[in-house]
Amino acid sequence: MEQLLPGTVLVVRSAGFAGWWIRFGAALRGHPNLQNHVAVVHHADEHGTLWCIEGRPGGVGWRDATAYLASRWTITNEDQPLTPVQRDGICTVMEALLGTPYDWKTIVADGAASLGWRLPGWDSRWSDGQVAGHVVCSSAAAYAYQAAQAPHPDGDRGCLPAGWTQWIVTRGWEPPVTPEPARVNT
């Protein structure tokens, strides 16, 4: 992978029991399930280390992206066209989210949805202008993209790693291709 630009999303596979459960839940719903975590590229330091910002149980924080980039499971939206203003906006919002607590309610709601249950009173959308008070990794990225007016997967607060995977694999930022009508020779 060449040096990735700021604002690029990394969808990765993390080790451990929690990562396995996220992938298992996605598989139960018939969604992509090879990745379970999302981070957003921020900058490369003077030593060439690429740094990202990610949501995690301890709160939104910095992460050296080296291991993510070395993994065969990592995919990115590096081909998604973003303007410099959008990239800067995404990074600015991710910086503003540093320290934001983890959204355990969304994790519980996602687990329930994997089993076909809908939690009453849970809304997966942020109200217009509402600041994200709690995020998971994938919703932090969706929130930053939304704030920067950059196309992103549906879901806002309920945006999951599988949503980012699907978005990237299908190049969801591109308009759908409409087949041309068949020509009839007369």
NORVENBEL-V458810 format. One record per pair of residues at least 24 apart in sequence whose ideal C-beta (glycine too) atoms are under 10 Angstrom apart, sorted by the first residue. I is the first residue (numbers start at 0). J is the second residue. D is the distance in whole Angstrom. If there is no record, write none. Layout:
<<I;J;D> <I;J;D>>
This chain:
<<0;49;9> <0;64;10> <0;67;10> <0;68;6> <0;69;9> <0;73;8> <0;75;7> <0;77;8> <1;77;8> <2;40;9> <2;43;6> <2;47;8> <2;49;7> <2;68;10> <2;77;10> <3;40;5> <3;43;9> <3;49;6> <3;51;9> <3;64;8> <3;68;8> <3;75;6> <3;76;10> <3;77;6> <4;40;7> <4;42;10> <4;43;10> <4;75;10> <4;77;7> <4;81;8> <4;83;9> <4;86;6> <4;90;10> <5;39;8> <5;40;6> <5;41;6> <5;42;6> <5;43;9> <5;49;10> <5;50;10> <5;51;10> <5;81;9> <5;83;9> <5;86;5> <5;87;7> <5;89;7> <5;90;5> <5;91;10> <5;93;9> <6;39;7> <6;40;7> <6;41;8> <6;76;9> <6;79;9> <6;81;6> <6;82;10> <6;83;9> <6;85;7> <6;86;4> <6;87;8> <6;88;8> <6;89;4> <6;90;6> <6;91;10> <6;92;10> <6;93;8> <6;140;10> <6;143;8> <6;144;8> <6;147;8> <6;149;8> <7;38;10> <7;39;7> <7;40;4> <7;41;10> <7;49;9> <7;51;9> <7;64;10> <7;75;5> <7;76;6> <7;77;5> <7;78;10> <7;79;8> <7;81;8> <7;86;8> <7;89;9> <8;37;6> <8;38;8> <8;39;6> <8;40;8> <8;51;9> <8;74;9> <8;75;6> <8;76;5> <8;77;9> <8;79;8> <8;89;9> <8;137;9> <8;140;5> <8;141;9> <8;143;9> <8;144;8> <8;151;8> <8;152;10> <8;163;6> <8;166;9> <8;167;7> <9;34;9> <9;36;8> <9;37;7> <9;38;5> <9;39;7> <9;40;7> <9;49;9> <9;51;6> <9;53;8> <9;62;9> <9;64;6> <9;67;5> <9;68;8> <9;70;9> <9;73;6> <9;74;8> <9;75;6> <9;76;9> <9;77;9> <9;136;10> <9;140;9> <9;163;9> <10;34;4> <10;35;9> <10;36;7> <10;37;6> <10;38;8> <10;67;9> <10;72;9> <10;73;7> <10;74;5> <10;75;7> <10;76;8> <10;136;9> <10;137;8> <10;140;9> <10;160;6> <10;161;9> <10;162;9> <10;163;5> <10;164;5> <10;165;10> <10;166;9> <10;167;6> <10;168;10> <11;35;8> <11;36;5> <11;37;7> <11;38;7> <11;51;10> <11;53;9> <11;62;10> <11;64;9> <11;66;9> <11;67;5> <11;68;9> <11;70;6> <11;72;6> <11;73;5> <11;74;8> <11;75;9> <11;136;9> <11;160;8> <12;36;7> <12;67;9> <12;70;6> <12;71;9> <12;72;4> <12;73;7> <12;74;10> <12;160;9> <13;38;10> <13;53;10> <13;55;9> <13;66;9> <13;67;9> <13;70;9> <13;72;9> <13;136;9> <13;160;10> <14;66;10> <17;55;10> <17;56;8> <17;106;9> <18;160;9> <20;106;9> <20;109;10> <20;110;8> <20;113;9> <21;106;9> <21;109;8> <21;110;9> <21;113;9> <21;135;9> <21;136;10> <21;137;10> <21;159;8> <21;160;7> <21;161;8> <22;160;8> <22;161;9> <23;110;10> <23;113;8> <24;106;10> <24;109;6> <24;110;6> <24;111;10> <24;112;8> <24;113;4> <24;114;8> <24;159;8> <24;161;9> <25;109;9> <25;113;8> <25;159;7> <25;160;7> <25;161;4> <25;162;9> <25;164;8> <25;165;10> <26;113;9> <26;161;9> <27;112;9> <27;113;5> <27;114;7> <27;115;9> <28;109;9> <28;112;7> <28;113;6> <28;114;10> <28;115;9> <28;159;9> <28;161;8> <29;161;10> <30;113;9> <30;159;7> <30;160;9> <30;161;4> <30;162;8> <30;164;8> <30;165;7> <31;74;9> <31;159;10> <31;160;8> <31;161;5> <31;162;9> <31;163;9> <31;164;4> <31;165;5> <31;166;10> <31;167;9> <31;168;7> <31;169;10> <32;160;9> <32;161;7> <32;164;8> <33;71;10> <33;72;6> <33;74;9> <33;160;10> <33;161;9> <33;164;7> <34;70;9> <34;72;6> <34;73;8> <34;74;7> <34;137;10> <34;160;5> <34;161;8> <34;163;8> <34;164;5> <34;167;9> <35;72;9> <35;136;9> <35;137;9> <35;159;9> <35;160;5> <35;161;8> <35;164;9> <36;62;10> <36;67;8> <36;72;10> <36;73;10> <36;135;9> <36;136;5> <36;137;8> <36;160;6> <36;163;10> <37;135;8> <37;136;4> <37;137;4> <37;138;9> <37;139;8> <37;140;5> <37;141;9> <37;158;9> <37;159;9> <37;160;5> <37;162;9> <37;163;5> <37;164;9> <38;62;6> <38;64;7> <38;67;6> <38;73;9> <38;75;10> <38;93;9> <38;136;7> <38;137;10> <38;139;9> <38;140;8> <39;64;10> <39;89;6> <39;90;7> <39;92;9> <39;93;5> <39;96;10> <39;136;9> <39;139;7> <39;140;5> <39;143;6> <39;144;9> <40;64;7> <40;67;10> <40;68;10> <40;75;8> <40;77;9> <40;86;9> <40;89;9> <40;90;8> <40;93;9> <41;89;9> <41;90;5> <41;93;6> <41;94;8> <42;90;8> <51;93;9> <52;89;10> <52;90;8> <52;92;10> <52;93;4> <52;94;7> <52;95;10> <52;96;7> <52;97;7> <52;136;10> <52;139;8> <52;140;9> <52;143;9> <53;93;9> <53;96;10> <53;134;10> <53;135;10> <53;136;5> <53;137;10> <53;139;7> <53;140;9> <54;93;9> <54;96;7> <54;99;7> <54;100;9> <54;101;7> <54;102;8> <54;131;9> <54;133;9> <54;134;5> <54;135;5> <54;136;4> <54;137;8> <54;138;7> <54;139;4> <54;140;8> <54;142;9> <55;101;7> <55;134;10> <55;135;9> <55;136;7> <55;139;10> <56;100;9> <56;101;5> <56;103;8> <56;106;9> <56;135;9> <56;136;10> <57;98;10> <57;100;9> <57;101;7> <58;96;9> <58;97;8> <58;98;5> <58;99;6> <58;100;5> <58;101;6> <58;133;9> <58;134;9> <59;93;8> <59;94;9> <59;95;9> <59;96;4> <59;97;5> <59;98;6> <59;99;5> <59;100;8> <59;101;8> <59;131;9> <59;133;10> <59;134;6> <59;135;10> <59;136;9> <59;139;6> <60;96;10> <60;97;6> <60;98;7> <60;99;10> <61;93;10> <61;94;10> <61;97;8> <74;163;9> <74;164;7> <74;167;5> <74;168;7> <75;163;10> <75;167;7> <76;140;9> <76;144;10> <76;149;10> <76;150;10> <76;151;9> <76;152;10> <76;163;8> <76;166;7> <76;167;5> <76;170;9> <76;171;9> <76;172;7> <77;167;9> <78;167;8> <78;170;7> <78;172;9> <78;173;9> <79;144;10> <79;149;8> <79;150;7> <79;151;9> <79;166;9> <79;167;8> <79;170;8> <79;171;9> <79;172;5> <79;173;9> <80;149;10> <80;150;9> <80;172;7> <80;173;9> <81;144;9> <81;147;8> <81;149;6> <81;150;9> <81;172;9> <82;147;9> <82;148;9> <82;149;8> <84;147;8> <84;148;9> <84;149;10> <85;143;10> <85;144;8> <85;146;10> <85;147;5> <85;148;7> <85;149;4> <85;150;9> <86;147;8> <86;149;8> <87;147;8> <88;143;8> <88;144;9> <88;146;6> <88;147;3> <88;148;7> <88;149;7> <89;140;8> <89;142;10> <89;143;5> <89;144;6> <89;145;10> <89;146;8> <89;147;5> <89;148;10> <89;149;6> <89;151;10> <90;143;8> <90;147;9> <91;143;8> <91;146;8> <91;147;8> <92;130;10> <92;131;9> <92;139;9> <92;140;10> <92;142;7> <92;143;4> <92;144;8> <92;145;9> <92;146;5> <92;147;7> <93;139;7> <93;140;8> <93;142;9> <93;143;5> <93;144;10> <93;146;10> <93;147;10> <94;143;9> <95;130;9> <95;131;9> <95;142;10> <95;143;9> <95;146;9> <96;130;9> <96;131;7> <96;134;6> <96;139;6> <96;140;10> <96;142;7> <96;143;7> <96;146;10> <99;130;9> <99;131;7> <99;132;7> <99;133;7> <99;134;6> <99;139;7> <99;142;9> <100;132;8> <100;133;5> <100;134;8> <101;133;7> <101;134;7> <101;135;7> <101;136;9> <101;139;10> <102;131;8> <102;132;8> <102;133;4> <102;134;5> <102;135;5> <102;136;10> <102;138;7> <102;139;9> <102;156;7> <102;157;10> <103;133;8> <103;135;9> <104;133;7> <104;135;10> <104;156;9> <105;133;7> <105;134;8> <105;135;5> <105;137;9> <105;138;7> <105;156;6> <105;157;6> <105;158;9> <105;159;9> <106;135;6> <108;156;9> <108;157;7> <109;135;8> <109;137;10> <109;157;7> <109;159;6> <109;161;10> <112;157;8> <112;159;9> <121;156;9> <121;157;9> <122;155;9> <122;156;8> <122;157;9> <123;153;9> <123;154;6> <123;155;6> <123;156;5> <123;157;3> <123;158;8> <123;159;10> <124;153;10> <124;154;8> <124;155;5> <124;156;6> <124;157;8> <125;155;5> <125;156;6> <125;157;10> <126;155;10> <129;155;10> <129;156;9> <131;155;9> <131;156;7> <134;158;10> <135;159;8> <135;160;9> <136;160;7> <136;163;9> <137;161;8> <137;162;7> <137;163;6> <137;164;10> <138;162;10> <141;166;10>>
